[in-house]
Amino acid sequence: MENGASEQDAGDAATARTPPPPPEPSAAATLQSIDPSFSGRSDEPLLLEDEQWDITAISALGALRMLIGALQDLADSMGDVPPTPPVSRPTTPKKERAAENEPRRTSSPEASCSMTIGSPEAQPREPITVEVGVYAEDTTLQRAAIARRFFSKTAPAFSVSQYLLRMHHYCPHSPGVYLTAAVYCHRLCVADLMVPATNRTVHRLSLAAIRVAAKALEDNKWAQERFAGVGGVSRTQLMNLEVTLCFLLDFDLGVDAHMLAKMMFLLQQAGRQGLGACRKLGGDFRLRLKLPLRKRTNTFT
């Protein structure tokens, strides 16, 4: 008995020291079959009339379709916006530029047939963070320059709907992730007017918003390489987009149920009304997208 008890104690101690198995993001696809409350949710997008609506009434697909519709309406109402010129134009080595623009090859069959969204307008060495200090540029100018990361050189050949629905097929997320992504998009495109929602920006913007929302809300996350491959960007580009989004949002990523409901309504409303007033697009965006050239100063005088 004593030997048996000792062996059992030793086994329990060994089990306590053994870490649990790593999480499997693919298990997220089976959450709807685990939680019975998901079965009654609608896949159809809701056309909201006010901010008082039940966010638990829609499925992940329904929430994604609401995000897609609002972003496409915004892009259609805005048309195209001239790109923001860089504050400085550093030389970029050919090898680094090729690594930045070319998506990484992965063993995942889903990633190998991704919808590549083309080359970014920003050069690899352009800033993705806000600098502070006596000699730093004005933060408004820095943020406008950082927003160039969301511009594609040309609009992708496929719609944001095709892009995000395919992403949901291979890397599904919960309804809360898509609603949170709508919060981030509303702040950048409508409230703060930092990123214009056009057919050249909505793909990269929605990709970054969904990725950051997933990291902010969920424990199980898709591997960076898989998500980048499905999104049609390199891992470096995806990382830069995430950092860019966080800095433009001042790392204020927290949300609650009321905010999710309100911001999705406001994002839809902005899309239907064209940001509420066309003069905002013609005024604030042109002002913020016109950056002065960096002035050289003589530090020895």
Secondary structure, 3 states (H helix, E strand, C coil): CHHHHHHHHHHHHHHHHCCCCCCCHHHHHHHHHHCHHHCCCECCCCCCCCCCCCHHHECHHHHHHHHHHHHHHHHHHHCCCCCCCCCCCCCCCHHHHHHHHCCCCCCCHHHHCCCCCCCECCCCCCCCCCCCCCCCCCHHHHHHHHHHHHCECCCCCCCHHHHHHHHHHHCCCCHHHHHHHHHHHHHHHHHCCCCCCCCCCHHHHHHHHHHHHHHHHCCCCCCHHHHHHHHCCCHHHHHHHHHHHHHHCCCCCCCCHHHHHHHHHHHHHHHHHCCCCHHHHHHHHHHHHCCCCCCCCCCCC
